[in-house]
């Protein structure tokens, strides 16, 4: 009888070697260098396209056994009574617990609970603490004082707080505000005494958080996010030890929060790397490593106001990656979060995204399923090395509080944010529905309360969304439509046969509509009829669309004809190569192509038309 543990499906096939795979790849590349397939992260890490299996890898210690992660529902309604309704409905429909977001907290993306005992008591009315459902706080400094007062009165002690994560984070608050009421060396004893007092009263939950969302939301890199949480957690560990709390007890008071985004493999590697890095800190403290508690939230910076249903796809990938990376708890932002306060439907989709992954895809059934994957193991190791090097640099300079006070860490994050913004502007980091595949006629999604479009800030570690600059163009287009009855228009001057112009006409349509600029034309037009077709289109701008061969024959003449017809600006879809000088002399003013600065090009259209964007 065949051993059921023996897999015979591949027995008839010879083992494939790396060299054989490489040969197949090179055939597809057709002479192009293999190195062009190697991508680089914002930390300068190389991602190889063909990684070998790591047979020596060991699983990272994550959730025990086949335990499910906590499915947390986000409760951020500013009305505590309505927040209570949402919380109880979420629990009755599959959520394990919920994350309470207070106004002014890291996770306040426009809405949050009032920081008062009355509000907290009302939102938790009917919540059975003895049932052990997890409750995670996302608090501001003011809310922290309120919760401390309630804990002193015995709040949550029926279960000794085992499922409660309070999430004090004074260094995180300092990082966001770029200031503090007092320096860390004065704040640390007060922080540690508050936590120690609660712990002495028998509280067994988590009291402090090292929150990486601050860095991720600000546009930082993965290594910077890991470095920040590692440094913050170690700083809290030292403060607690200085107040007489044993290191073994102190580490159990601390948990971690990380952002999970749509870069699937980087997210998996980041969550795995955190556990390895923290185990190294524990080992240095002469503690036997224990699995840290890691909470995840799908990333704010990847959320978009335009085509918001695409946020569901991004959030699903992020949730999938966080789950495989070993997150202990997960909060999925509702897909309309960037538009305003999510309605019941958006919250249900956020909850069910997790439930499908958990109950139907069974992602929790295997601990650390990425173990042994050459690509993930290599990326995990590279992230560990990069984060540890930066961590040592910060520690040598006096720790994370000193780095924040001097602004040196914020500067590192700003450099990563600038690089990320440039890649977004060139659509190298594409956002579906925003910087690629826009829909000028999308249906507006419903929210309970609308949030205004805010001008992005590059100050300190303020949160940003990558879509914001492109969304501002779309907002300007909408305002123009509302006031004049028409959006900005560009005429697509398609030359030659349909097979010759379709590819670049499609590219140009996508390109301009990303900025809210409507495209007209697109039918094959003979050169003599081009001026009349342009005038009939009612556009001020024109874009030539065809093949390089047609450009060589008709490009200059077409540009001259459009210029004579009164075109304010002439674009050409494609790289000009050796024809650039002749085309410019004929009247072409700008070239659009894959990898060009789309944001700058589209912004210049509004400048040309005298339309304010912000």
N, C-alpha and C positions, 0 to 999 in steps of 0.2 A: 504493500500500500504506500502511496506517495506521501511523504512528510508534508503536512499542510503548511509548515513554516518555510518550505523550500519553494522559491519562485522559479518556475521553469519557462516562463514566457520568452525570455531572451536567450534560451539555451541554443537555439539554432542560428544565432547571429554571432559573428566574431566580435570581440571587444573592440571598441573604437578608441583610437589613441588621440592625444592632443594634436599630433602632427597631421592626422587625417582630417580632423575638424578644421585645422588651420588651412589646409589645402583647399577645402570646400569654401571657406571664407574668402580666400584669395581669388578663387575663380569668380566669385560674385563681385569682388572689388575691381576686376578687370584692369589690373596694373596700378591701381591707386594704392598708396602706402597703408599698411595694416594699422599704423599708428593713428590714422584719422578716426578710427573707431574708439579710441581711448578718450573718455570724457574726464573733465576735471571739476571737482567741487569747489565751493567758495572757500574752503580751507586749503585748497591746493592739492587735494588727494586725488590720485588717479584711479579711475574705475576701468578695469580691463574688460574687454568684450568677451573674452574666452578664459574663464577661470577653471582651474582644476579642483576636483573634489578634495576636501581636506579630511583624509581618513583618520588623522590624529586628533580631530576636534572633539571636545567634550561639551555636552549641553550646558548652557548657562542656567544657574539655579533661578527659576522663575516661580510661577504659581505652583503650589504643591499638587502632585497627582494630576488628575484631569479636572481640577477645580475651575469653575467659570470665573471670568472677571466680573466685577461689579458693573452693572448697567445703570449708570447714573443719569437721571433726568435733570436738566438745567432749570432752576427756578429763579427767575430774575424779574418777575412782575413787580412793579413799584407799589401795587396795591396788595397788602399782605393777605386780605381775604380772598382775592382772586388767585394769588399765589398758592394759598392753601388748597383751593379747588383743583388747581393744576397738579399740585404735588400728590394729592390723594388719587386723582385720576391716573396719573402716571404709574403709581404703585399698583393700582388695581389692574393695570394693563400690561404688566410685565417688567417694569423697571425694578431694579434691586433696591434702589435708594435714590437720593437726589443730592445735587450740588446747589447749595444756597449761595446766590451771588448778591453781595451787598453793594450799594452805590459807592463808587470810588475805589472798588477792588480792582485787581489786575484783570479779572474777567468781566468788568463792567464795560460792555461794548455799546453803551447808550442807555441801558436800563439796569436797575438793581433795587434791592429791597432797602427800605429806610433802616438806618442803624439805630434801632431803639429796642428796648426790652418788650414793649408792647407789640411791635411789628414782628419780632422773632417768635413771641408767644403765639401770636395769631396765625402765622404761616405754618407753625408746627402743631396747631390744634388738631387733635384726632390722630396724631402720629404715635404709634405704639413703640416706645423705646425698648420695651422688654422683648419685642419680636426680633431684635438684633439687626434691623435694616440699617445699612450704612448711611451716614449723613456727613457730607463733606462741606466745609465752609470755604467761601472765597471772600475774604474780609478786607476792609479798609482799616487804617489805624483807629478811626473812631469806632467802627464796629467791633474791633478787637477789645476795646475797653468795655463795651457793652456786654460782650460774651464772657469776658473775665468776671464781671460782676454777677452774671447769671450762674456761672460755674461755681462761684463762691457760695451761692445759695443752694447748690445741690442739683443744678440742672443736669439732666442726662445720667444721673448716678444710679437709677434703677438697674441699669446694665453696666454700671461702672464706666460708662463711656467707651466701651470696647469698640463700638462701631462708629465712633465719632472722631472726625479729623478737623480740629479747630483751625489750624493753618496760620498761626502767628508768623509774620514775616517782616520784621522791621527793616532788614537790609533791602528786601524787595521794594518796600515803600520808599526807602531812600533812593533806590535806583530809578524809580519812575518819576519821583518829584524833583530829582536832582538836588535835593536839599534834605535836611533833617533838623528836628527841633534841638537835638544835641548830638555831638559826635558819638561814634559807636563805642568808644572806650568808656563813655559815661552811660550810654544806653544799655550796654551789655549786662551789667549787674541787675538792673531793674527787670530786663527781659527774662533773665535766668531765674530770678526770685519768683516772678509771677508763675512761671511754668513749674518750678519746683514745688511751690505751695499747692498748686492744683494736683500735682502728682502725689504729694503726701496725703491728700484727702482721699486717695484710692482711685483716682482717675486712670483708666488704662488705655485711653485712646491716644491719638497723635496730637501733639500740641504745636508743632512748628513745621513749616514747609520750606523747602528750597525750590523755588518756582522758576523753571526755565522758560515759561511762556513769556516772561518779560523780555528776554533776549530774542526769542523767536519772533514775537510780535513786532519788535523793533527792526527786524530785517537781518538779525545776526546769523552766523553760521552754526552748523551743528556742533563743532568743537567748542565754539564760544558758549553755546547753551550748556553743554556738558561741564565746561570749566566753571561757569557761573554757579550751577547747582552744587557742584562738588565743593567749591570754595565757601559758599554760603552754609552748607551743611556742616562743614568742618568748623567754621566760625561759631555756629550755634553749639556744636559739640564742646568746643573749648570754653564758651561762656557758661554752659551748664556745669562742666567739670569744676570751673573756678568757684562756683557756688556750692560745691560739695556733692553734686550729683554724680554717682558712679558712671563711668563711661558706658558700661553695659546697659544701664537704665536710660542714659541720655540718648543713645542712638535709637532706642525704641520710641522716643518721643518725636522723632523727626521722620517726615516722609518727603517724597519728591513729586514734582509735577513737571511733565514735559509736553510740548506740543507735538502732534502727529500731523504730518502734511501728506500731500499727494505724491511726493517722491518716495515711492514704496520701499525701495531697498535702503535708502539712506535712513528712513524712519525706523525700519527694523534694526539696522545696525546701531543706530543711536540708542535705542532702548536697551539693547544687549550690552553696549559699551558702558552705559551708566552702571549697570550691576557689576561689571568687572572692575570698574574704577573705584566704586564705593567699597567693594571687597578688599581692594588694595589699601584703602584708607583704614579700614577696620583692622587689617593685618598689621599695619604700621602702629596702630593703637594697642597691639597685642590682644585683640579680640578675635574670637573665632567668627569668621564671616557668617552672617545671616542674610537671607534674601531681603533686600530693602523693599518697602512698599512704594510702588510707582503708580501714580495716577496720570492719566492722559486726557488731553482735550484736543479735538480736531482743530487745526490751525485757523486763527482769525485772519492772518495775512493772506490766505488763499481764497477768502470769501469774496464774492462779487455781488454788486447790486444788479448788474445787467445779466440777462439770461440766468436768473438765480437757480433754476432747476439743474444747471450744470454743477452747482455746489453739492448736489446730492451725490454725483459721481465722485467728486473730489473727496467728500467726507467718507464715502464708502471705502475708497482706496486707503485713506488715512486710518480709518477704524480697523480695517483689515491688517494694515502694517503694525499698528499699535498692539493688536491682539497677538499677532505672530511674534512680535518683539517682547511679549511677556508682561504687558501692562496689567496691573491688579485691578484698576478701575478705569472706566472710560466714559467721557462725556462727549457726545456728538453735538456740535452746534447745529441748530435748525437751519435749513437751507435759506431762509429769509432773514437771518440774523443781521445782515448788513443793511437791510431795508428798514428794519424796525423791530418792534416787539413781535415775536413769532406767534402765529395763531395756532389753534388746536391741530390743524392738519400738519403744519410744519413740525410741530413737536412730536406728533405721532410718527412721521417719517424718520425723524432723528432717533426715536426709541426703537422703531422696528428695523432700522438699519443694523443696529447691534443684535437684535433678537434673531434676525435671519442668519447673520454670521455665526451666532452662538448656537442656535437650536437647529438650524437646517444645514449649515456648512460645517458645524462641529469643530470650529477652530480651536476650542479649548481642550480638545481631547488629546492633543499631543503637546508635551512640554518642549519648548524651544525647537520647533520644527525646522528652523533655519540652520541648526547645528550641522556642520559638515559641508554646507554649501560653500564652494570656493569663493564665489562672489561676495556673499554676506560675511563670511569669516574674515576675508581680506579687508573688507570695508570696516568691519568692527574693529579689527586690530589697528588699522590706520587711524580711525577716530580716537581710539584709546591713546595712541602715541601722541597725536596732535593735541588732544585735550590735556593729557598729563603734562606735556611740555609747557603749555600755556598756564596750567595750574601751578606748576613749580615757579614759573616766572612771576606770577602774581603773589604767591606766598613769599618769595624772596624779597619782594618789594613792600611787604607789610600786610598782605592779605587783601581780600576783596573789598573791605570797607575803605581801606586806603586807596585802592585802585579807583573806586567810585568817587571818592572825595577829590582825587586829583584829576578825574576825567579821563584817565588813560584807558580804562576799559570801555567807556562810552565811545572813545575815538576808534578803537578796534572794531566795535560794532558798526559805527558809522561808515567805516571803510568797506565792510562787507555789504552794508545796505546800499551804498553807492554803486558797487559792482552789480548787485542784484537788480537795482533800478535800471542800470544801463542794459542789462540782458533782457529785462522786461520790455524796455523801450524798443529794442531791436527784435522783439518777439522770439528771442532764443529761448527764453522761459515763457512759453505760451500759456495763455489762460483762455480756455475754450469759452466761447460766448462773449468774450471781452476783446482780447487782442487777436483772436482768430475766430472764424465762423460766426460773425455777429448776425444779429437778427434785428433789423430796424423796425420790424412790425411785431415785436414780441408782446405777449399779453402780460399786463402788470400783475405780479403776484400779490396776494392779500396778506396784510399784517394787521395785528390788533392796534398798534400805534406806530406811526411813521417816525423814522429818525431822519433828521436833515443830512444832506450831503455836506461833509466837512472837508475843508481844505487840509490836505495831509501836512503833518508837521515833522520836521527832521530834527527837532530839538531832543537832546538826550536820548532816552530810551522810550519815547512815546510810541504807542502802537501805530503801525501803518498797514494798509492793505495794498497789495501790489496792483490791483485793478484801478485804484483811484485816479491816476492821471488820465487813463483812457476813458474812464467814466465821466470825467469832467468835460471831455470833448463831446460825449453823447448828451450830457446835460445841456451844453451850449446849443447843440443841434436841436434839442427838444424845445428850448426857449425860443429859438428862431422860428421853428415850425408854429409854435403857439402865437407868436406876434405877427408873423408875416404870411403864414399859410404854406411856407415851403422851407425845406432844409437846404443847406448848401448843396450844389450839384456839380458833378464832373461828367463831361461827355466822353464816353469811351469810343475813340476813333479806331475802329477795327479795320485793319488793312488786309487785303488778300482773301484767300479762301478760308472757310470756317475752320478747317483743320489747322490752318496756320495761325489763327488768332485766338482760338478758344482758350487755350491754356493760360495765356497771359491776360486775356480779358477777364477770366475767372479770378485770377490772382489779383488784378487791379480792383475788381468789384469788392472782393473780400478786404483788400487793403484800405480802401477809402471808407467803406461802411463801418470799419472798426472805429473810425473817428466821427461817425454820424453823418458822413457825406454821401448823399444819394448818387448812385450811378445811373446814367441814362444813355441811350444808344445801345451799342453792342451788336447791331446787325452789320453785315458786310456792306461797306460803302466804297464806291469807286472814288478815285482821287478827285475827279472834276466835281463830284457831288458833295464832297466833304464840307466845304464852307456852308452850304445851305443846310446840311444835316446838323451841323453844329448850332447854327442860329435857331433852327426849329426846336432844338432840345431845351433851350432856355437856361443853359449853363454858362457860368463864367470861366470855367476851367475845362481843360481837355487832357486826355491821356491817350497816347498812341499805344496800340496793342497789336502785336504780330510777332512773327519769327525774325530771327537775326537776318535771314536771307531777304525777307521782304523789307526790313528796315534798310538794308544796304541798297535796295532798288528804289524804294519809295519814301523812306523815312524823312529825308531832308525836304523833299517836295511837299509832303503832308504837313510838316511843321510850318513851312512857309505859308501854306494855304490857311492853316488855322490861325497863324499870327495875323495874316491879312484880314481874316474874318473878325478880329477883335478879341481873340482869346486872351484873358488876363494872365494865365500861367499855363504852360504846356509841360506835361509830364510824359515820360516814356517808360513803359513796363519792361524791365529787363536791364541787364548790365550792358553799358554801351561798348565796352572793350575798345577796339581800335577805331570805332566810328564816333567816339565821343566828341572830338573837335568839330567834325563836320555837322553833327546833329546840333550841337550847341550854337554853331554859327547860323544854322537854319532857324533857330528859335526855341529849341528844347531847353528848358530851364532846370528841370529836376528829373532824376532817374529813380524809379522805385524797383526794388528787387528784394529777394529773400536775404535778410540779414542787415538791411539798411535801417537807419534810425526812423522807424515808423512814427514814433511819438513826435519827434521834432518836425518831421515832414507834415504830419496832419495838423499839428499846432500852428504851423506857419500859414496854413489855409485860413484859419480863423483870424490870425493877425492880418493877413492880406485883405480879408473882408471887413476888418474893423469890428469883429465880434469878440467881446470879453468872454474868457473861459471861466474865470472864478469871479 
